[in-house]
Amino acid sequence: MKLLILGATGPTGRHVVDLALRSGDSVTTFVRNPAALGDLTDQVTVATGDATSHRDIAAAAVGHDAIVSALGRGNSIRADGLFTRASAAVIGAAKEVGVSRLVWLSSFGVGYTLDESSTAQKAIYRTLLRSIYADKEIADERIRSSGLDWTVVYPTRLTHGPAKGAYSAGDSLPMKGNPTISRADVAAFMYQAAHGSEWIHRSPVITD
């Protein structure tokens, strides 16, 4: 499979890249700074550009089977329009070049999933993460209305721990406290989703 991976140098995206390479897929990493790929440079096709640019993404996406986006804002609590602008660019580019499959990383607590969150989670989502989550909500709804074969993934609080390989995934999951899931497990789920049809047109919540 030929995958275009956005956010490839981020902590979740790097796991997706590693999984794809180990599985023998053809990988194109879409990055601002190729130097950030380090030892991956010789193992992938490198596309340099702006994730909010329709033109840049379209140029990189030609000939691919799927786009996997693990874009994030790092430690920032301000969205600065990243997700709304990137979603518009990705949708337009995918349609232009004929890539129908899109797996998009969001966050649990965004949009309708806020209603399913625990009291502890709501306290964080409505305050500290309010800016980012508002931006992600617009992006997610845009993707669901895109006509693409999308999957929007909603992980609970992300950690840098190792993959456990055992986690819960469903359209709706009961929440208590502030549960977590490792970025490695999220990457594994996204990778598997891109290769199958089970999660097309669904918005899975995933957590340990």
C-alpha positions in Angstrom: 0.0 0.0 0.0 1.2 3.5 -0.7 0.6 5.8 2.2 1.0 9.6 2.5 1.6 10.4 6.2 1.0 13.9 7.5 2.6 14.8 10.9 5.2 12.1 10.2 7.9 13.7 12.5 5.5 14.0 15.4 5.4 11.5 18.3 2.3 9.6 16.9 3.1 10.0 13.2 6.6 8.6 13.7 5.0 5.4 15.0 2.8 5.2 12.0 5.8 5.5 9.7 7.7 2.8 11.5 4.8 0.4 11.4 4.3 1.0 7.7 8.0 0.5 6.9 8.1 -2.7 8.9 5.1 -4.0 7.0 6.6 -3.3 3.6 4.4 -0.4 2.6 5.6 2.4 0.4 5.7 5.6 2.6 5.7 9.2 1.7 6.3 11.5 4.6 4.9 15.0 4.3 7.0 17.4 6.4 8.1 21.0 6.8 11.7 20.1 7.7 13.1 16.9 6.1 16.1 17.1 8.6 13.6 16.2 11.4 13.3 12.7 9.8 16.8 11.8 10.7 17.6 8.2 9.9 14.3 7.8 8.0 15.3 9.9 5.1 16.7 7.0 3.1 13.7 4.7 3.8 10.9 7.0 2.7 9.9 9.3 -0.1 10.1 12.8 1.4 7.6 15.5 0.4 8.2 18.9 1.8 5.4 21.4 2.2 2.8 23.1 4.3 0.0 20.9 5.6 -2.5 23.7 5.2 -1.7 24.1 1.5 -4.0 22.4 -1.0 -1.3 22.6 -3.7 1.4 21.1 -1.6 -0.7 18.2 -0.4 -2.1 17.5 -3.9 1.4 17.3 -5.3 2.5 14.8 -2.6 -0.7 12.7 -2.7 -0.6 11.7 -6.4 -0.6 8.0 -6.8 -1.2 7.1 -3.2 -3.8 4.7 -1.8 -4.5 6.5 1.5 -3.7 9.6 3.5 -3.0 9.2 7.2 -2.9 12.4 9.2 -1.3 12.5 12.7 -1.1 16.3 12.7 -0.8 17.9 16.1 0.1 21.1 18.0 2.7 19.6 20.2 2.7 21.2 23.6 0.7 24.3 22.5 -2.8 24.8 23.8 -3.7 27.2 20.9 -5.0 25.8 17.6 -4.1 28.8 15.4 -6.5 27.3 12.8 -4.2 24.4 12.0 -6.9 21.7 11.9 -9.5 23.7 10.1 -7.0 24.8 7.4 -5.4 21.4 7.1 -8.7 19.6 6.8 -9.8 21.9 4.0 -6.5 21.4 2.2 -6.4 17.6 2.6 -10.0 17.1 1.5 -9.6 19.3 -1.6 -6.3 17.7 -2.5 -7.6 14.1 -2.0 -10.5 14.8 -4.3 -8.3 16.5 -6.9 -5.9 13.6 -7.2 -8.4 10.7 -6.6 -7.3 9.5 -3.1 -10.5 8.4 -1.4 -9.2 6.9 1.9 -8.4 9.3 4.8 -7.6 8.4 8.4 -7.6 11.5 10.6 -6.4 11.8 14.2 -8.6 13.9 16.4 -9.0 13.8 20.2 -11.6 12.4 22.6 -13.7 15.2 24.0 -14.0 17.0 20.6 -17.5 17.6 19.3 -20.2 15.1 20.3 -17.7 13.0 22.2 -17.6 15.7 24.9 -21.1 14.5 26.0 -19.6 11.0 26.6 -16.6 12.2 28.7 -16.3 11.9 32.4 -16.5 14.8 34.8 -12.7 14.9 35.1 -12.3 15.0 31.4 -14.8 17.7 30.8 -13.0 20.0 33.3 -9.9 19.8 31.1 -11.6 19.9 27.7 -13.7 22.9 28.5 -10.8 25.0 29.9 -7.2 24.1 29.0 -8.0 22.5 25.6 -11.0 24.7 24.6 -9.2 26.5 21.7 -7.7 23.3 20.1 -10.9 21.3 20.5 -13.1 24.0 18.9 -10.8 24.0 15.9 -10.7 20.2 15.7 -14.5 20.1 15.9 -14.9 22.1 12.7 -12.2 20.0 11.0 -13.8 16.7 12.0 -17.3 17.7 10.8 -15.8 18.9 7.5 -14.2 15.5 7.0 -17.4 13.6 7.8 -19.2 15.7 5.2 -16.4 15.3 2.6 -17.6 12.3 0.7 -14.3 10.6 1.2 -13.8 7.2 2.8 -12.9 8.7 6.1 -12.2 7.5 9.6 -11.8 10.1 12.4 -10.0 8.7 15.4 -10.7 9.8 19.0 -8.1 8.7 21.4 -8.2 9.5 25.1 -5.2 11.2 26.8 -2.0 10.3 24.9 1.1 8.9 26.6 4.6 8.1 25.3 4.5 4.6 26.8 5.1 1.4 24.8 2.4 -0.3 22.7 0.3 -2.7 24.8 -1.6 -4.1 21.8 -4.7 -4.4 24.0 -7.1 -1.5 24.0 -10.8 -0.8 23.6 -12.2 0.7 20.4 -15.8 1.5 19.6 -18.2 4.1 18.4 -19.0 5.0 22.0 -17.2 3.9 25.2 -18.0 4.6 28.8 -15.5 6.8 30.6 -14.3 7.0 34.2 -11.7 9.4 35.4 -9.1 10.5 32.8 -8.0 7.3 30.9 -5.0 7.2 28.6 -3.7 5.4 25.6 -0.2 5.2 24.3 0.7 7.0 21.0 2.2 3.7 19.8 -1.2 2.0 20.2 -3.0 4.9 18.5 -0.6 4.6 15.6 -1.2 0.9 15.3 -5.0 1.4 15.3 -4.7 4.1 12.6 -2.4 2.0 10.5 -4.8 -1.0 10.7 -7.8 1.2 9.9 -6.1 2.5 6.8 -5.7 -1.0 5.5 -9.2 -2.2 6.2 -12.8 -1.2 5.7 -14.2 -1.8 9.2 -13.9 1.8 10.3 -14.8 3.6 7.1 -17.4 6.3 7.8 -17.0 5.8 11.5 -15.5 7.8 14.4 -14.0 5.3 16.8 -13.1 6.2 20.3 -10.0 4.3 21.5 -8.6 3.9 25.1 -6.7 1.5 27.3 
